Amino acid sequence: MGSNLELLDLIGIDLPTIQAPMAGANGSAMAIAVSEAGSLGSLPCALLNADKARAEIGVICQQTSKPVNMNFFCHEPAMPDPDRAAAWQHHLTAYYEELGLDASATAPAFNRAPFDEAMCEIVEDLKPEVVSFHFGLPAKPLLDRVKAANCRVLSSATTVEEARWLEDNGCDAIIAQGYEAGGHRAMFLTDNVATQAGTFALVPQVVDAVNLPVIASGGIADGRGVAAAFTLGAAGVQIGTAYLFTPEALISELHRTALGAARDGGTALTNLFSGRPARSLMNRIMRKIGPLSDMVPAFPTAGGALAPLKAAAEARGAGDFGSLWSGQAAGLCHETDSGELTRRLAQDAARRLQDMALPG
């Protein structure tokens, strides 16, 4: 599609699109379907332990020989702050009482482990074609081992400064994540969500600033968006929310229903569910407390106090207290399977780019 073959040559794929790794929302089935269709399927490993990650990538390798991406978080875990955690849980007392729960009970552990020695050993053993990171890059000794395993390294940037840092520190390609994207912001050199740029402002500035292939991400859900990203210099596009509408997505029926009713103004950046800004469909807790709160414990422990509320509400058929990750373009998405979506995005974008190039 188009004349820019940088990403295809770098990764060995046929179509210049990547299925976004969505922790908790996709597993091996989606990655297999996307890779078999010619794009890059992704396995999110942030919520998996080493044994589960090894098992999932083993399933993928049994069912496709096409390139695949293993994705990891690489944040610095925050020091425990029992006082702040207790204050946050106390702030939620009224909701606990409403649902018949004990607000003084110890909140369950809620953690997302960063890329570590155990995961690095799995990468060295399995040698996936691509390893991608969120929140920067891991420590240099670990990154050097990933690269020595002949894996291509991708990571996300939300600013030009972050993109330049990733280029200087060993990335092979950069995902330019615009403000519209669903799920966690990849921010690692800034914590100011108010100054984050949208995808189609960010992408051309990153393209101009670095000498690596740039992958556009955020608010892209159909062929029009893919084609637009290419006209701005992107070498590829990463797509997440559209894949949540497929049967391979592991989300709840409550989440699927909410996505089906989503419109352009139905999401907000929130830190309530994890402690870091992430885009979710609006729900009751976001409306009542506000999407962003200074009271929330630091990432990744914040979700512990909300977990009992989430479980109790979902048992009653309500998605009032859990994350409902979604980008701003959910209203453009339609139900289909992952392989068909992958092919349709590429075909529609190629047709639009060809039409743009025709005279008259």
N, C-alpha and C positions, 0 to 999 in steps of 0.2 A: 504494500500500500504506500504509494508515494515513492520518492527517490531516496529517502533517508533510511539506510539499511543498518545504521550503527547498532541499534538494539538487537536486531535480528542476528547479526554477525556475532555480537558479544555473547549472547545467551544461547543461540542455536534454536530459535523458535521461528515459526512461519508467519505469525501475526503479531504486530507490535503492541499487544495489550497484555496486561498483568491482572490477574484476579487478586484483589487486595486480601492479605491475610487478616482474618477477623476473629480474634481470640474468643472462643466460646460459641461462635456463630458458624464456623465451618471446620470441617475435618478432611480426611483423606478422600471421601467421595467427590466433593466439589473439586479438589485439586486435580484428581484423576480426570474428571470430565473436561475440565478446562485445558489441561495439557494435551489430552487426546485430540481436542478440537484445534490445536495448533498454537495456542497462547501459553502463557506461563501460569500454571496453577501454583497456589501457595498454601503451605501448611503452617498455621499459626501455632507457635510452641510456648507462648508466654504463660498459658495456664496448664501446661502439661509437665508432668515430672519426666525424668529421663527415660524410664521404662515405657511410659505411654508414648513419648515422642518417637522412640525407636520402633515401637510397634506400628504406629501410624505411618511412618515413612517406609517401613517394611511393606505394608499393604500397598502403598503407592508404587513402590518399585516392582511389586509383583504384577501390577495391572497396567503399567505404562512404562515405556522406555524413553518417553519424552522428557525434556528438562522440567525440573520442579524447584520451587523455592521453599526453603525453611526460614521462618521468620522468628526473631527473638526481640524481647525488650532488653535494653542495656542501661537502665537507670541505676542511680546510686540509691540503695534502700535507705529510707529515713530511719533515724534512731527512734525507738519507741518513746512515746510521750503519753504515759498513762493518764495524766491529769487532763490533757486535751481530749483524749479519747473518752474519758468519763464525762467531761462537760458536753461533748457532742451527743453522747447517748442520753444524757439528762435532758438535753434540748428536745429530744424526740419522745419524751415521756408521754405526752398526750396521745400520740399515735400508738404507742405500746398499750396504753390503757384501753384505747378504743378497740383494739384487736385482742384484748384479753391476755396480753403478754406481760412478763415481769421485766420492767425497765431497769431493775437493779442486777439482773443476771449478767454474767460475763459475756460480752459479745464474742461470737465465733471468730477464729482467726481468718483473715481474708488477705491473701498475699499473692503477689505476682513476682516470681523469681526472675532476676536478670540473668543474662547469658553467663554461664560459669564453666568451670572445668569439666563437669559431667556432660554438659551439652556440647562443649567443644570436642570432647572425645567421640560423641555420636557423629558430629559433622566430619571428623577425620575418618571415621570408619565408613560412613555411607557416601561421603563426597557428593552431596547434591550440587547440581550445576550452579545454583544461586543460593546465597545466604543473605537475607536482608535484616536490617536492624531498625528499631524505633527508639527515639530519644538519644540519637547520636551514634556512637560506636563503642564497642567494648574496649577494655584496656589493650594496649598495643601487643603484649605477648599473646593474648588470645586471638586478636585480629590477625597477627602474623601466622598463627597456626591455621586459621581458616583459609587464608590466601595460599599457604603452602599446600593445602589440600586441593588446590586448583579450583576453588569455588569463586565465582564472581560475587563481589560485595556491593550491595545496594543499601542506601539508607535515605531517610526522609528529611527534607529541609523545609522549614516554614518561612525562612527569610533568606535573602541573598548572603548575609553573613554566615548563616549555617551552611549554605551550599558551598561556599568557599572553604569553610573549615573541613567539610567532608571530603572535598577534593584534595586538600592538603594532607589529609590523614588516611588516605588509602582507599577511598571508594572507587568503584569502577563505573557507576552510574548513580544519578541522583534523582530521587522522587521529590518533585516540587509540590508540597501539600498545601493547597489553598484553604482559605477560611471556611469554604463550603463543605469540606469533607466530614463524613461521619466518623464516630469513634474518637479515639484519643488524638489530640494534637501532638505532633512529634517534637514540639519545642524543646530545645536543650541549651540554647545560649540566651534565651529570654524567657520571662514568665509573664509578659505583658500581652494578654489576649486582645487588648483594645487596638493594638497597632498591627495585627496580623493582616496580611494582604489576601485578596481573593485570588483564585486560581489563574484567571486570565490577566491579572496584573502581575502576579508573581512569576509565571512561567517564562515570559520573554526576558524579564530581568535576570533570572537565573541562567537562561540560555546565553545571554550576553556576558555573564560574569565568569562562567566556567568553561573548561574544554572537555567536558564529559557529556555523554548522552543524558538528556533530561527527560524524565517521565512525569507527565502532568497527572495530578490527582486532586479530586475534590469537585463535586457538583457535576460530574460527567456520567451520564446514564444512557446515552443513545449515540447514534452515528453522527449526529450534528455536533455534539460535544467533542467526540474523538477527532472529527475533521477540523474543528476550530483549534484544538490543541496543536495539531500538526501545522496549521498555518502560522502559529506563533512560535514555531521552532522546536516543538517537542519531538523527541525520537520515539516516544511511546506514551501510553496512557495506562494508568492503574485505576481500576473500577471496583468499588465495593458494594454500595447500597443496592445496585441493580441485581447483584447475585443473592441478596437476601430474599428476593422474590422467587427463587428457584426451590425445587423440592430437596435439593442437596443441602440447603441451609439448615442449621441445627437450632434455629430459634424457636421460641414457644409460639403457640397459636395466638396468644395475646399480642405478642410482638408482630406477628404476621398481620393480624387484624388492624393494628395501629398503623403499620406501614401502608396498608391498602387505603387508609383514609387520609394519609399525609398530604399536606400541601406545602407550598413554598415557605409559609410563615410558621410551620408547625414544629420547628426544631430550635434548640438553643444550646450554646456551650454551657456545660455544667461541670462542677467539681464534686458534686454531692456523692457520686457513686464510687469514686476511687481516690479522690484527692487531687487529681490533675484535670485540667480542662479537656472535655470530650463532648462531641456533639450527639445529642439524644433527642428523640421526640419528646415533646413536653408531656409531663404527667403531673399527678396531684402534688407530689412532694416538691417538684421544681416550681410549681406555681405558688405553693404556700410559703416556702422558705425563700424562694428566689433561686435561680439557676446556679449562682455563684455565692459561696458563703465563706467568710473568714474563719468560721468555727470548725470547719471540716478538718479532720486529721490529715497529715501528710500522706501522699501516695507511697505505697499502694494499700495502706491499711484502712482507709476510710469506709470501705464497704461493709465492714464487720457489723457495725451498729444497725445498718439498714437491712442486713440479711434476714433476720427473723421477721421483720415487717414485710419484706418482699415475699417471703414464703407464705405468710399468713394471708396476705392480700390476694396472692395468686390462687390460693386454695378457694377463695371466694369469687374468683373470676375477674380480678381487678389487677391491672399493672401499675398500681399507684406508687410503688416504692422501689422499683428496679429500673436499671438502665434499659432504654429502648434505642440502641444506637441507630443512627440514620444520618445520611447527608441531606443537603438541602434539595436535591433533585429527586427525592422519592416519588414525587407526583408524576414523574416522567416514566416510571418503571412499570413493567407488566410481568405477570406470571409466565414463566417458561423454564425449561431446564437449562442447566449451566452450559452444556455443549452448544445448544441452539443459540443461547444468548451470545456466547463467544463468537460464533460464526456470523450472526446477524449484525453485531456491532461492527465487525471488520468489513463486511460487505456493504453496509449502509454508508460507512465512512468513506470507503474507496469510491463508491458511486458519487458521493457528494464532492469529493476532491476532484474527480474526473470532470464533473459538470462545471466546476469552478475554473478548470484549466481550458475548457473548450472556448473558442472564440465566439463572440456574439452572445 
